[in-house]
Amino acid sequence: MFLLICDMSIFNSIVTSALPFLPKWFAKPFARPYVAGENMDEALEQIKTLNQKGFSATIDILGEHTKTIGLASNITNQYCTLYEKIFNESLDCSISVKPTHVGLDISMSEALVNLRKIRDKAKEFDNFLRIDMESSKVTDQTIEIFNQIKPDYSKIGLVMQAYLHRAQSDVEALSNQSFNARICKGIYNESKHVAYKSRQDIKNNFLILAKHMASKGSFCAYATHDQDLINDLLEWIRAEKIHSELFEFQVLYGVPMNGRLEELIDKGFKVRVYVPFGPDWYDYSLRRLNENPKIASYVIGNLLKSA
């Protein structure tokens, strides 16, 4: 059994390492578990299925670092259309937007114009807008955007990255009863001068941020696949009697959780799935596959069964 596990691990690593050098069509079956489709109708079908299983969702168009005004405007219009489709189909789904995807790399003013347009559409349909956090290079700008567009509509949230040293001071400055943030560990390759490198340090900071937000009455989305961290959060929630209206759990679409999500729902907790879609599926799915190489053997097995 040990040798079999080792062999599968080696196989998964070989497949994962080889994919970037193979044609995109070859990678598509490996991307499928992590990406809800290449267009919004495909993604919304997946969200409908998630809702039927008891999950909430938030949807994201894959891509970042848009370089032209025309493309940033096009992405903005797609997000506005998504709000309308979500409303018309009565889906339990909000929207998450990366500022660089809608113009922040072009200028702050361009990002503000587009995010205000998205915010106004969220307001029209009484939905929620999450402003995603990217690398530490744009953290200040992202918080500034949040502060500028939130006064005109309350259902806007931010993201706090637990691996950043500055996260505690940011949470302390922003937390109040109207603040809503997703806490995640963080995925960007940051310098040790701005980010914790130890998994334990990141996990500890995650809990510190969650506890501070709860103490201020802020709503917090716990975005993690770390089962031990989920256990620690649940133990603290029970011990401190944290009201379920102050938090939810969040996970990425397609990441295996071995029944844990269904267990959380059965216990009465809200679970929201982050659902990415779009033509820029390739780089995103390779990152997910590197984080979870086991998916390679699952995909090969399924392909062989259907052959």
GUNUVEX-475170 format. One record per residue (C-alpha): residue in one letter; x, y, z. Coordinates in steps of 0.1 Angstrom, whole numbers, plus 5000, padded with zeros to 4 digits. Example, Ala and Ser with C-alpha at 12.3 -4.5 7.8 and 13.67 -1.06 7.14 Angstrom:
REM GUNUVEX-475170
A512349555078
S513749895071
END
This chain:
REM GUNUVEX-475170
M500050005000
F502850245009
L504550174976
L501350234957
I500750564974
C504350674966
D503950564930
M500750764926
S502351064942
I505251044917
F502751004889
N500751304900
S503851514902
I505051414868
V501651504852
T501451834870
S504951934860
A504451834824
L501152014818
P502652364813
F504652234783
L501752054767
P498952204744
K496152374762
W493552124749
F495451844768
A495152044800
K491452104798
P490351784815
F492651874844
A491252224846
R487552114846
P487352034883
Y488452394892
V486752614866
A483052634862
G483052694825
E484352934798
N481253144797
M478753284822
D475853054813
E478052754820
A479152904853
L475552994863
E474452634856
Q477152514881
I475952774906
K472352654903
T473552304911
L475552424941
N472452614954
Q470352304951
K472952124973
G472652394999
F475652604990
S475852974985
A478253104958
T480353404947
I481353424911
D484553564896
I485653614860
L489153474857
G491853724848
E493854014862
H496154304852
T494054424823
K496054674802
T493554844780
I490555064787
G488354884762
L488954544778
A488454674814
S485154824802
N484154494786
I484954294818
T482954554838
N479954514815
Q480154134820
Y479954174857
C476954404854
T475254144832
L476053874858
Y474154074884
E471054084862
K471253714853
I471753614890
F468653814898
N466553674869
E467453314878
S466953374916
L470453234924
D472053264958
C475253414944
S477253734949
I480153874928
S483853904935
V486054144915
K489754194912
P490654564909
T493454504883
H490954314862
V488754624858
G491554884853
L493654944883
D496854874863
I495755154839
S494955404866
M493155444899
S490455664882
E489755394856
A489355124883
L487055364903
V484855434873
N484355064866
L483854954902
R481355234908
K479455104878
I479554744891
R478554874926
D475555064912
K474454744894
A474854544927
K472654814944
E470054794916
F469654424922
D470154434960
N473254204958
F476654194974
L479954304959
R483254164972
I486454354962
D489154094960
M492654154973
E495654094951
S499454134957
S500754364984
K501754614957
V498054724954
T496854674989
D496755044997
Q494955124965
T492454844970
I491554965005
E491255314991
I488855194964
F486755014991
N486655325012
Q485555544983
I482755324969
K481255185001
P479655505015
D477055484987
Y476155124993
S476554905024
K476654565008
I480354584998
G483154375013
L486854345012
V489454065016
M492154045043
Q495153825037
A496453655068
Y500053615055
L500553995054
H502254155084
R500054465079
A496754265081
Q496254315118
S496554695116
D494254705085
V491654495103
E491854715134
A491455025113
L488454895093
S486454675117
N483054795128
Q479554665127
S479254745090
F482554595079
N482454265059
A485654085050
R486753755037
I489953625055
C492153405034
K495753295039
G497053465007
I498453314975
Y500953564961
N504753514964
E505553794988
S508853905004
K509453795040
H509554165048
V505854205041
A504553845046
Y504753565071
K506353255055
S505652995082
R502352815079
Q501852825116
D502353205117
I499853255089
K497353025107
N497853205140
N497353545123
F494153415105
L492653335140
I493753675154
L492053855125
A488853645129
K488653705166
H489254085163
M486454115137
A484053925158
S484854145188
K483854445167
G480654285153
S482054265118
F480953995094
C483753755085
A484053495057
Y486553225067
A488053125034
T490252815040
H490552445030
D492852385061
Q490852125081
D492852195112
L492152565109
I488452495104
N488552275136
D490152565155
L487552815142
L484752585152
E486152525187
W486452905192
I482952975178
R481452725202
A483452845232
E482753215226
K479153155213
I479853355181
H476553415164
S476153235131
E474953565115
L478553705120
F480353455098
E480353195070
F482852945056
Q484152985020
V486052744997
L487252734962
Y485152554936
G486452204929
V488852164958
P488151824975
M487051855011
N486151495018
G482551575029
R483551845053
L481452115036
E478251905037
E479051835074
L479252215080
I475952275062
D474251995082
K475352165114
G473652485102
F476652685090
K476652875058
V479152765032
R479852975001
V481752844971
Y484053084951
V483252994915
P485653114888
F484953094851
G486153244818
P488453204789
D491553274811
W491152934828
Y494552794820
D496952974844
Y494452954872
S493852584869
L497552514868
R497952694901
R495152484916
L496652164902
N500052254917
E498352294951
N496551964948
P498451724924
K496151434935
I493551564910
A495851434882
S495251074890
Y491451134895
V491251284861
I493251004844
G491050754861
N487850914849
L489150944814
L490050574813
K486550484826
S484850684799
A487150564771
END
